[in-house]
Amino acid sequence: MDRIASAAIFCPAFSTPRVCKIKPFGLNFNTDHRKRFFCRAAVASGNTTAKVVDSELDLEYKKHDLLRAVQETQRGLTATSDQRSIIEEALVTVEGFNGGEAIDLMKLDGIWRLQYTSASDVVVLFEAASRFPFFQVGQIFQKFECRDRSDGGIIRNVVQWSVPSLLEEQEGATLVVTAKFDKVSSRNIYLQFEEISVRNININEQVQALLAPAILPRSFLNLQILQFIRTFNAQIPVTATSPGRRSVGGLYYLSYLDNNMLLGRSVGGGGVFVFTKSQPLEL
């Protein structure tokens, strides 16, 4: 035993409280044997605290194992069947730490950066970027807007992409898919997609020079073109076009959530997602 446990007790038969102490390694016990169970209660309390700490440390190790497993997969693009099995095992282990707990929407609110996915509709973007040198996929985020809500909110899937010959590297433009979500159970949310938009277009310096050469006076038209490109925002609604029809959507199971990690599963075999908390993102 490497802790000193003590408990102040009061016995109705005596007018003063008695103190029970246990010294390290179980030596030189100094206790009132009639009240030894109070000492045992104090030791039990200490053991409970230690178990909680050990559990929290174990969780952090398991989360680290999961992130290490996905690290060499290029966010899922190059994952082999063996790697996917290891990732699934690590993912299930982390999910088990808060299984059964309802999702806290206050904690969910914010920006989450994608670290790994097996969802085919996302992996196909990575495949396209690996095949075509003129196309790049940068960071992918999920932005949840549900602070002070208990029933749902807004989710924005954010994909930063670029065409390097025209736009800035990695962050040349932003694709945003916006959906409304409703909390349908303690961990399931239902998404109803509302809009797809392209925004935040950042052309590279070479294209800027062609549109408005730095060595020549920039005309009003040149500046208008640059301003139009920078503020361009194309929006395509994806809501139902006829009454009675439900918008395109899907069920999303949030299998794990804490202050710095979010795990999700698209219900129906749509794939798994591993996110980590990110800094605020301007859209």
C-alpha positions as CSV (number, residue, x, y, z in Angstrom):
1,M,0.0,0.0,0.0
2,D,1.6,3.3,-1.1
3,R,-1.0,5.7,0.1
4,I,-1.8,7.2,3.6
5,A,-5.5,6.8,4.2
6,S,-7.3,8.6,7.0
7,A,-10.8,9.2,8.1
8,A,-12.2,11.3,10.9
9,I,-15.1,9.5,12.6
10,F,-17.5,10.3,15.4
11,C,-18.9,7.7,17.7
12,P,-21.9,8.5,19.8
13,A,-20.3,6.8,22.8
14,F,-17.5,9.3,22.9
15,S,-17.4,13.0,23.0
16,T,-14.4,13.5,20.6
17,P,-13.8,12.3,17.1
18,R,-11.3,9.6,16.5
19,V,-8.8,9.5,13.7
20,C,-7.8,6.3,11.9
21,K,-4.4,6.3,10.1
22,I,-2.6,3.7,8.0
23,K,1.1,4.2,7.3
24,P,2.7,3.2,4.0
25,F,3.4,-0.5,3.1
26,G,1.0,-1.6,5.8
27,L,3.4,-1.1,8.8
28,N,2.7,0.3,12.3
29,F,-1.0,0.3,12.1
30,N,-2.5,2.8,14.6
31,T,-6.2,2.4,14.7
32,D,-9.3,1.9,16.9
33,H,-10.2,-1.7,16.0
34,R,-13.8,-1.0,16.8
35,K,-13.9,1.5,14.0
36,R,-11.6,-0.3,11.5
37,F,-14.3,-0.4,8.9
38,F,-14.1,3.4,8.5
39,C,-10.4,3.0,7.6
40,R,-11.3,0.4,5.1
41,A,-13.9,2.8,3.6
42,A,-11.3,5.5,3.3
43,V,-8.9,3.1,1.5
44,A,-11.7,1.9,-0.7
45,S,-12.4,5.6,-1.6
46,G,-8.8,6.1,-2.5
47,N,-8.8,2.9,-4.6
48,T,-11.9,4.1,-6.5
49,T,-10.2,7.4,-7.3
50,A,-7.1,5.6,-8.5
51,K,-9.2,3.4,-10.7
52,V,-10.9,6.5,-12.3
53,V,-7.5,8.0,-13.0
54,D,-6.2,4.7,-14.4
55,S,-9.3,4.5,-16.6
56,E,-8.8,8.0,-18.0
57,L,-5.1,7.3,-18.7
58,D,-6.1,4.1,-20.4
59,L,-8.6,5.9,-22.6
60,E,-5.9,8.5,-23.7
61,Y,-3.6,5.6,-24.6
62,K,-6.3,3.9,-26.6
63,K,-7.1,7.1,-28.4
64,H,-3.4,7.6,-29.2
65,D,-3.4,4.0,-30.5
66,L,-6.3,4.8,-32.8
67,L,-4.7,8.0,-34.2
68,R,-1.4,6.1,-34.7
69,A,-3.2,3.4,-36.6
70,V,-4.8,5.8,-39.1
71,Q,-1.7,8.0,-39.4
72,E,-0.1,6.2,-42.4
73,T,-3.4,5.7,-44.4
74,Q,-3.7,9.2,-46.0
75,R,-7.0,9.6,-44.3
76,G,-8.2,6.2,-45.5
77,L,-7.0,6.3,-49.2
78,T,-4.2,3.8,-48.8
79,A,-5.6,1.7,-46.0
80,T,-5.1,-2.0,-46.6
81,S,-7.5,-4.7,-45.3
82,D,-5.2,-5.5,-42.4
83,Q,-4.9,-1.8,-41.5
84,R,-8.7,-1.4,-41.7
85,S,-9.1,-4.4,-39.3
86,I,-6.6,-2.8,-36.8
87,I,-8.3,0.5,-37.1
88,E,-11.8,-1.0,-36.5
89,E,-10.5,-2.9,-33.5
90,A,-9.0,0.3,-32.0
91,L,-12.1,2.3,-32.9
92,V,-14.4,-0.2,-31.1
93,T,-12.1,-0.1,-28.0
94,V,-12.4,3.7,-27.8
95,E,-16.2,3.6,-28.4
96,G,-16.5,1.3,-25.4
97,F,-15.3,3.9,-22.9
98,N,-18.5,6.0,-23.1
99,G,-20.9,3.6,-24.7
100,G,-24.5,4.3,-23.6
101,E,-24.0,7.9,-22.7
102,A,-26.1,10.4,-24.6
103,I,-24.4,12.8,-26.9
104,D,-23.8,16.2,-25.3
105,L,-24.6,18.8,-28.0
106,M,-22.7,21.5,-26.2
107,K,-19.6,19.4,-26.5
108,L,-20.4,18.5,-30.1
109,D,-20.6,22.1,-31.2
110,G,-17.6,23.3,-33.0
111,I,-15.1,22.3,-35.8
112,W,-13.9,18.8,-36.2
113,R,-11.1,17.8,-38.6
114,L,-11.2,14.5,-40.5
115,Q,-8.3,12.1,-39.7
116,Y,-9.7,8.9,-41.3
117,T,-12.7,7.5,-43.1
118,S,-13.8,4.4,-44.9
119,A,-16.8,6.2,-46.5
120,S,-16.6,5.6,-50.3
121,D,-18.2,9.0,-51.1
122,V,-15.2,10.7,-49.3
123,V,-12.5,8.3,-50.3
124,V,-13.4,8.9,-54.0
125,L,-12.2,12.5,-53.5
126,F,-8.8,11.3,-52.3
127,E,-8.6,8.9,-55.2
128,A,-9.4,11.7,-57.7
129,A,-6.7,13.9,-56.2
130,S,-4.1,11.0,-56.4
131,R,-4.9,10.3,-60.1
132,F,-5.2,13.8,-61.5
133,P,-2.3,16.2,-60.8
134,F,-4.5,19.3,-61.5
135,F,-6.8,18.5,-58.6
136,Q,-6.0,18.7,-54.9
137,V,-8.0,17.9,-51.8
138,G,-7.0,19.8,-48.6
139,Q,-8.4,19.5,-45.2
140,I,-11.9,18.2,-44.6
141,F,-14.0,19.3,-41.6
142,Q,-17.4,18.9,-40.0
143,K,-18.8,22.0,-38.4
144,F,-21.6,21.4,-35.9
145,E,-23.7,24.4,-34.9
146,C,-25.8,23.2,-32.0
147,R,-24.8,25.3,-29.0
148,D,-27.7,25.8,-26.5
149,R,-29.8,23.2,-28.4
150,S,-31.1,19.9,-27.2
151,D,-32.9,18.5,-30.2
152,G,-30.6,19.2,-33.2
153,G,-28.9,21.9,-35.2
154,I,-26.9,22.5,-38.4
155,I,-24.0,20.5,-39.7
156,R,-21.6,21.7,-42.5
157,N,-19.3,19.3,-44.3
158,V,-16.4,21.4,-45.4
159,V,-13.9,20.3,-48.1
160,Q,-11.0,22.6,-49.0
161,W,-9.8,21.9,-52.5
162,S,-7.7,23.4,-55.3
163,V,-6.7,23.4,-58.9
164,P,-3.0,24.3,-58.4
165,S,-2.5,25.9,-61.9
166,L,-5.3,28.4,-61.1
167,L,-5.9,28.5,-57.3
168,E,-3.8,28.6,-54.1
169,E,-2.4,25.3,-53.0
170,Q,-4.7,23.1,-50.8
171,E,-7.0,26.0,-49.9
172,G,-7.9,27.4,-53.3
173,A,-11.6,27.0,-52.8
174,T,-14.1,25.6,-50.3
175,L,-17.0,23.2,-50.9
176,V,-19.6,23.3,-48.2
177,V,-22.5,20.8,-47.9
178,T,-25.0,22.1,-45.4
179,A,-27.5,19.9,-43.6
180,K,-30.1,20.2,-40.8
181,F,-29.9,17.5,-38.2
182,D,-32.4,16.2,-35.7
183,K,-31.4,14.2,-32.6
184,V,-33.6,11.0,-33.0
185,S,-32.1,9.0,-30.1
186,S,-29.4,9.4,-27.5
187,R,-26.6,8.9,-30.1
188,N,-28.3,8.9,-33.5
189,I,-28.9,12.1,-35.6
190,Y,-30.8,12.3,-38.8
191,L,-29.3,14.6,-41.5
192,Q,-31.5,16.4,-44.1
193,F,-29.2,18.0,-46.7
194,E,-30.2,21.5,-47.7
195,E,-27.5,23.1,-49.8
196,I,-24.2,22.7,-51.6
197,S,-22.1,25.8,-52.1
198,V,-18.7,26.8,-53.5
199,R,-17.0,29.7,-51.8
200,N,-13.7,31.3,-50.6
201,I,-12.1,31.1,-54.0
202,N,-8.4,32.2,-53.8
203,I,-6.7,32.4,-57.2
204,N,-3.0,32.1,-57.2
205,E,-0.6,35.0,-57.9
206,Q,0.1,34.0,-61.5
207,V,-3.6,34.2,-62.4
208,Q,-4.0,37.5,-60.4
209,A,-1.1,38.9,-62.5
210,L,-2.9,37.9,-65.7
211,L,-6.1,39.5,-64.6
212,A,-4.6,42.6,-63.1
213,P,-0.9,43.0,-63.9
214,A,1.0,44.7,-61.1
215,I,3.2,46.7,-63.5
216,L,0.2,48.4,-65.1
217,P,-2.4,50.6,-63.6
218,R,-5.3,48.4,-62.5
219,S,-8.5,49.4,-64.2
220,F,-11.9,49.4,-62.4
221,L,-12.8,46.4,-64.5
222,N,-9.7,44.5,-63.4
223,L,-10.4,45.1,-59.8
224,Q,-14.1,44.2,-60.2
225,I,-13.1,40.9,-61.7
226,L,-10.7,40.1,-58.8
227,Q,-13.4,41.1,-56.3
228,F,-16.0,39.0,-58.0
229,I,-13.8,35.9,-57.9
230,R,-12.9,36.4,-54.2
231,T,-16.5,36.9,-53.1
232,F,-18.0,34.3,-55.5
233,N,-20.5,32.0,-53.8
234,A,-22.4,29.5,-55.8
235,Q,-25.3,27.8,-54.0
236,I,-27.3,24.8,-55.1
237,P,-30.3,23.8,-53.0
238,V,-30.8,20.1,-52.5
239,T,-34.1,20.2,-50.6
240,A,-37.2,18.4,-51.8
241,T,-38.7,20.1,-54.8
242,S,-42.2,18.8,-54.4
243,P,-44.5,18.9,-51.4
244,G,-44.6,15.7,-49.3
245,R,-41.2,14.5,-50.4
246,R,-38.4,14.3,-47.8
247,S,-35.1,15.9,-48.5
248,V,-32.0,13.8,-49.3
249,G,-30.6,12.6,-45.9
250,G,-29.2,9.8,-43.8
251,L,-28.8,8.5,-40.3
252,Y,-25.5,9.2,-38.6
253,Y,-24.5,7.4,-35.4
254,L,-22.1,9.3,-33.1
255,S,-20.3,6.5,-31.4
256,Y,-17.9,8.4,-29.3
257,L,-17.5,12.1,-28.2
258,D,-15.2,13.9,-25.8
259,N,-13.4,17.3,-25.8
260,N,-10.9,16.4,-28.5
261,M,-12.2,13.3,-30.4
262,L,-15.4,12.5,-32.3
263,L,-16.1,9.1,-33.8
264,G,-19.0,8.5,-36.1
265,R,-20.6,5.7,-38.2
266,S,-22.9,6.3,-41.2
267,V,-25.8,3.9,-40.6
268,G,-26.3,1.4,-43.4
269,G,-22.7,0.6,-44.2
270,G,-21.7,4.1,-45.2
271,G,-18.4,4.0,-43.4
272,V,-16.7,5.2,-40.3
273,F,-15.2,8.6,-39.4
274,V,-12.5,9.7,-37.0
275,F,-12.3,13.4,-36.2
276,T,-10.2,15.5,-33.9
277,K,-11.2,18.9,-32.5
278,S,-9.9,21.8,-34.6
279,Q,-9.5,25.6,-34.3
280,P,-12.4,27.8,-35.4
281,L,-12.9,28.0,-39.2
282,E,-14.0,31.0,-41.2
283,L,-16.6,30.1,-43.9
